[in-house]
Amino acid sequence: MIGFVFSAALFSLPAINTPLKILFCLVLTMTVYPAVKTDPAVMRGFGEDLILIAGREVLIGLVLGYLTRLFFFAISMTGDLISVTLGLSSAQLYNPMMASQGSVIEQFHVLIGSMFFLLINGHHMLISALVQSLDMIPVGLLSLNTGSLAEVAMFGQDLLVLTIKMSAPVMAAILIANLAMGILGRAIPQINVLVTSFPVTIMLGLVVMFICMPLFALEMNVLVDMTSAKLLQVLKTL
């Protein structure tokens, strides 16, 4: 529980202080404990074996939490790609979800993604995956292998493809606009293309971004389903 709460998206926000996170861990533990399947022979004693078992359980929680954070990494990367394309990457704000600096467009996408995640009960999905992990991997029976690492790597690859798909409309529109401005500059040399292109690019990019918001919501739905499926696949390989 500790590894999951301190690494999972939303639950690990810096705005949530440590005592509250520990209290949430205790509440989750008391709620889930009746469904935990344990072997009395495995849990007997307080020696080195018990410490090793606790370390394994923390590792499972960290893996699950890291996979859920990849959901927001993909959304953050989408906003970052769009901001770089629009030339707005220098406008930085503190991103509480990623605990780092981010552009305004990136922050906007992370906020939209967070609201969508809560709207579809994504936090319930995380807790459900945690409970399923206790059924699929009984306490003390974790066996690490390369299959889980391969699943995480494939998940990262799928996220990269989905990130490009979500930012593709704006990037394509800006590419066409830059080509048009280049042709216009060659046809009418009196126009200062370098100065004129900045407001045109920003306005066009923002318009296309808001027009494509329904598509962005659909892709986020795909991203949530992909994250849920990948969580189960990783649990099966552990």
C-alpha positions as CSV (number, residue, x, y, z in Angstrom):
1,M,0.0,0.0,0.0
2,I,2.8,2.4,0.9
3,G,4.6,1.9,-2.4
4,F,1.4,2.3,-4.4
5,V,0.1,5.5,-2.6
6,F,3.5,7.2,-2.7
7,S,4.0,6.5,-6.4
8,A,0.6,6.4,-8.0
9,A,-0.8,9.4,-9.9
10,L,-3.1,11.7,-8.0
11,F,-2.4,10.0,-4.7
12,S,1.3,11.1,-4.7
13,L,0.7,14.8,-5.3
14,P,3.0,17.1,-3.3
15,A,-0.1,19.0,-2.2
16,I,-1.1,15.9,-0.1
17,N,1.0,15.9,3.0
18,T,2.8,12.8,4.2
19,P,0.6,12.1,7.3
20,L,-2.5,12.2,5.1
21,K,-0.9,9.7,2.7
22,I,0.0,7.4,5.6
23,L,-3.6,7.6,6.9
24,F,-4.9,6.8,3.5
25,C,-2.5,3.8,3.4
26,L,-3.9,2.6,6.7
27,V,-7.5,3.0,5.5
28,L,-6.8,1.1,2.3
29,T,-5.0,-1.7,4.3
30,M,-7.9,-2.1,6.7
31,T,-10.4,-2.2,3.8
32,V,-8.5,-4.6,1.6
33,Y,-7.1,-6.9,4.3
34,P,-10.2,-9.2,4.5
35,A,-9.7,-10.1,0.8
36,V,-5.9,-10.9,1.2
37,K,-4.9,-14.5,0.7
38,T,-2.0,-15.4,2.8
39,D,-0.1,-18.6,3.6
40,P,0.4,-18.9,7.4
41,A,3.7,-20.7,6.7
42,V,4.9,-17.7,4.7
43,M,3.9,-15.1,7.3
44,R,5.2,-16.9,10.3
45,G,8.0,-15.1,12.2
46,F,9.6,-11.8,12.0
47,G,13.0,-12.6,10.5
48,E,14.7,-11.8,7.3
49,D,12.0,-13.6,5.3
50,L,9.3,-11.3,6.5
51,I,11.5,-8.2,5.6
52,L,12.0,-9.7,2.1
53,I,8.2,-10.3,1.7
54,A,7.5,-6.7,2.7
55,G,10.1,-5.5,0.2
56,R,8.4,-7.5,-2.5
57,E,5.0,-6.0,-1.7
58,V,6.4,-2.5,-1.8
59,L,8.0,-3.2,-5.2
60,I,4.6,-4.4,-6.5
61,G,3.0,-1.1,-5.3
62,L,5.8,0.9,-6.9
63,V,5.4,-0.8,-10.2
64,L,1.6,-0.3,-10.2
65,G,2.0,3.4,-9.2
66,Y,4.7,4.0,-11.9
67,L,2.4,2.6,-14.6
68,T,-0.4,4.9,-13.6
69,R,1.9,7.9,-13.7
70,L,2.8,7.0,-17.3
71,F,-0.8,8.0,-18.1
72,F,-0.1,11.6,-17.0
73,F,3.3,11.5,-18.6
74,A,1.7,10.9,-22.0
75,I,-0.7,13.8,-21.5
76,S,2.1,16.0,-20.3
77,M,4.2,15.1,-23.3
78,T,1.3,15.9,-25.6
79,G,1.0,19.4,-24.2
80,D,4.7,19.9,-24.3
81,L,4.9,18.9,-28.0
82,I,2.1,21.3,-28.8
83,S,3.7,24.2,-26.9
84,V,7.0,23.6,-28.6
85,T,5.2,23.7,-32.0
86,L,3.4,26.9,-31.1
87,G,6.6,28.5,-29.7
88,L,5.2,28.8,-26.2
89,S,7.6,26.4,-24.5
90,S,9.4,29.3,-22.8
91,A,6.3,30.2,-20.7
92,Q,6.8,28.0,-17.7
93,L,4.6,27.2,-14.8
94,Y,4.9,24.8,-11.9
95,N,3.2,21.5,-12.7
96,P,2.0,19.9,-9.4
97,M,1.2,16.6,-11.1
98,M,4.7,16.1,-12.4
99,A,6.4,18.0,-9.6
100,S,8.4,20.0,-12.2
101,Q,8.2,23.1,-14.4
102,G,6.0,22.9,-17.5
103,S,4.6,25.1,-20.2
104,V,1.2,26.7,-20.1
105,I,-0.2,24.4,-22.8
106,E,1.2,21.3,-21.0
107,Q,-0.4,22.5,-17.7
108,F,-3.7,22.9,-19.5
109,H,-3.6,19.4,-20.9
110,V,-2.6,17.9,-17.5
111,L,-5.6,19.7,-15.8
112,I,-8.0,18.5,-18.5
113,G,-6.5,14.9,-18.3
114,S,-6.9,15.0,-14.5
115,M,-10.5,16.0,-14.6
116,F,-11.2,13.4,-17.2
117,F,-9.4,10.8,-15.2
118,L,-11.6,11.6,-12.1
119,L,-14.7,11.8,-14.3
120,I,-14.4,8.2,-15.5
121,N,-13.5,7.0,-11.9
122,G,-9.9,6.4,-12.8
123,H,-9.0,6.5,-9.1
124,H,-11.4,3.6,-8.6
125,M,-9.6,1.7,-11.4
126,L,-6.3,2.2,-9.6
127,I,-7.6,0.8,-6.3
128,S,-9.4,-2.0,-8.1
129,A,-6.1,-3.0,-9.8
130,L,-4.4,-2.9,-6.4
131,V,-7.0,-5.3,-5.0
132,Q,-6.7,-7.6,-8.1
133,S,-2.9,-7.7,-7.6
134,L,-3.5,-9.3,-4.2
135,D,-5.5,-12.0,-5.8
136,M,-3.2,-12.6,-8.7
137,I,0.0,-12.4,-6.7
138,P,-0.5,-13.7,-3.2
139,V,1.7,-12.3,-0.4
140,G,5.2,-13.7,-0.5
141,L,4.9,-15.4,-4.0
142,L,6.4,-12.7,-6.2
143,S,8.8,-14.0,-8.9
144,L,10.6,-11.3,-10.9
145,N,11.3,-12.0,-14.5
146,T,12.1,-10.1,-17.7
147,G,8.5,-10.5,-19.0
148,S,7.2,-7.7,-16.7
149,L,10.0,-5.4,-17.9
150,A,9.1,-6.1,-21.5
151,E,5.5,-5.3,-20.9
152,V,6.5,-1.9,-19.3
153,A,8.7,-1.1,-22.3
154,M,5.9,-2.0,-24.7
155,F,3.5,0.2,-22.8
156,G,6.0,3.1,-23.1
157,Q,6.1,2.5,-26.8
158,D,2.3,2.5,-27.1
159,L,2.1,5.7,-25.1
160,L,4.6,7.4,-27.4
161,V,2.5,6.5,-30.4
162,L,-0.7,7.7,-28.7
163,T,1.0,11.0,-27.7
164,I,2.0,11.7,-31.3
165,K,-1.6,11.0,-32.4
166,M,-3.0,13.4,-29.8
167,S,-0.7,16.2,-30.8
168,A,-0.7,15.4,-34.6
169,P,-3.6,17.8,-35.6
170,V,-2.0,20.9,-34.2
171,M,1.5,19.9,-35.5
172,A,0.1,19.3,-39.0
173,A,-1.8,22.6,-39.0
174,I,1.3,24.5,-37.9
175,L,3.4,22.7,-40.6
176,I,0.9,23.7,-43.3
177,A,0.8,27.3,-41.9
178,N,4.6,27.5,-42.0
179,L,4.7,26.3,-45.6
180,A,2.0,28.8,-46.5
181,M,3.9,31.6,-44.8
182,G,7.1,30.6,-46.6
183,I,5.4,30.6,-50.0
184,L,3.8,34.0,-49.2
185,G,7.2,35.4,-48.2
186,R,8.7,34.3,-51.5
187,A,5.8,35.7,-53.4
188,I,5.6,39.0,-51.5
189,P,9.1,39.9,-50.2
190,Q,7.8,43.1,-48.6
191,I,6.0,41.0,-45.9
192,N,8.1,40.4,-42.8
193,V,7.3,36.7,-42.5
194,L,9.3,36.2,-39.3
195,V,7.2,38.7,-37.4
196,T,3.9,37.9,-39.0
197,S,4.2,34.1,-38.5
198,F,4.2,34.2,-34.7
199,P,0.7,35.5,-34.0
200,V,-0.7,33.5,-37.0
201,T,0.9,30.3,-35.7
202,I,-0.2,30.7,-32.1
203,M,-3.8,31.7,-33.1
204,L,-4.1,28.8,-35.6
205,G,-2.6,26.3,-33.1
206,L,-5.0,27.3,-30.3
207,V,-8.0,27.2,-32.6
208,V,-7.1,23.7,-33.9
209,M,-6.4,22.5,-30.4
210,F,-9.8,23.5,-29.1
211,I,-11.6,22.2,-32.2
212,C,-9.9,18.8,-31.6
213,M,-10.7,18.6,-27.9
214,P,-13.4,15.9,-28.6
215,L,-10.8,13.8,-30.3
216,F,-8.4,14.4,-27.4
217,A,-11.1,13.1,-25.0
218,L,-11.5,10.0,-27.2
219,E,-7.8,9.3,-27.2
220,M,-7.7,9.8,-23.4
221,N,-10.4,7.2,-23.1
222,V,-8.2,4.8,-25.2
223,L,-5.3,5.7,-22.9
224,V,-7.2,4.8,-19.8
225,D,-8.3,1.5,-21.2
226,M,-4.7,0.8,-22.3
227,T,-3.4,1.6,-18.9
228,S,-6.0,-0.7,-17.2
229,A,-5.2,-3.5,-19.6
230,K,-1.4,-3.1,-19.2
231,L,-1.7,-3.2,-15.4
232,L,-3.3,-6.6,-15.6
233,Q,-0.7,-7.8,-18.1
234,V,2.1,-6.7,-15.9
235,L,0.6,-8.4,-12.9
236,K,0.3,-11.6,-14.8
237,T,4.0,-11.6,-15.7
238,L,5.2,-10.8,-12.1
